[in-house]
Amino acid sequence: RQRAREEVDVLPLQREGFGMPQAECEGHRPAGGVAHMSRGSQDGAGLTEVEGGTLWLLRDNEGAEKNLRNEAQRRGVDPARLVFADRALPADHLARHRLADLFLDTLPCNAHTTASDALWTGLPLLTCLGNAFAGRVAASLNHAAGMADMVTTSLDEYHALALKLAREPDRLAAVKSRLAQNRDTCPLFDTVRLARHIEAAYMTMWERWQRGEPPASFAVPAQG
């Protein structure tokens, strides 16, 4: 996966090659709670309120694809505005993230590795903070990437921010620019810093054991 990430910036791709128009495109995970999020936003990821917007999902289940298209039509959304992408090689899959404008996360289960991949490729990730671990991962990743403003705490707030970003290209461009600037300096992708912190934690545990102290929670001081 690391090698695939390194190849992302050199693979030229166009939206037309994936059946998408040159218009607002939102990436979305087709599993882990789409129906829940759609009910919260009331209109299928806001497509009825974003003219020309496209919802881009993974083609993974024929039944799910049919149900999602039917649900879109029931809500007054042209089913053709749901575009399903086939599985691809890792480098191609990561590269195509750059064709989307906004990643819409899901509840009750967030994107995990998928969210990290999106942030690495420069695709802004909008998430809603859940009540359990599986629904809080993307928020943690956004914080570590310096994108805390992309974490919402209610579905209403999530919906409102998604529409604002879709309707205000300059605002979305600023978010993308900030994410691109953060990528090589933020804690999320600083593996050397992470290694130092893990080593410091191991040393603290070892020293406590040598002193005969029982196991206990502790914080690792931040290291540059």
Sequence and secondary structure as in RCSB ss.txt:
>XXXX:A:sequence
RQRAREEVDVLPLQREGFGMPQAECEGHRPAGGVAHMSRGSQDGAGLTEVEGGTLWLLRDNEGAEKNLRNEAQRR
GVDPARLVFADRALPADHLARHRLADLFLDTLPCNAHTTASDALWTGLPLLTCLGNAFAGRVAASLNHAAGMADM
VTTSLDEYHALALKLAREPDRLAAVKSRLAQNRDTCPLFDTVRLARHIEAAYMTMWERWQRGEPPASFAVPAQG
>XXXX:A:secstr
 HHHHHHGGG    GGGGT  SS EEEE SSSSHHHHHHHHSSTTTGGGSTT EEEEE   HHHHHHHHHHHHHT
T  GGGEEEE    HHHHHHHGGG SEEE  SSS  SHHHHHHHHTT  EEEE  SSGGGTHHHHHHHHTT GGG
EESSHHHHHHHHHHHHH HHHHHHHHHHHHHHTTTSGGG HHHHHHHHHHHHHHHHHHHHTT            
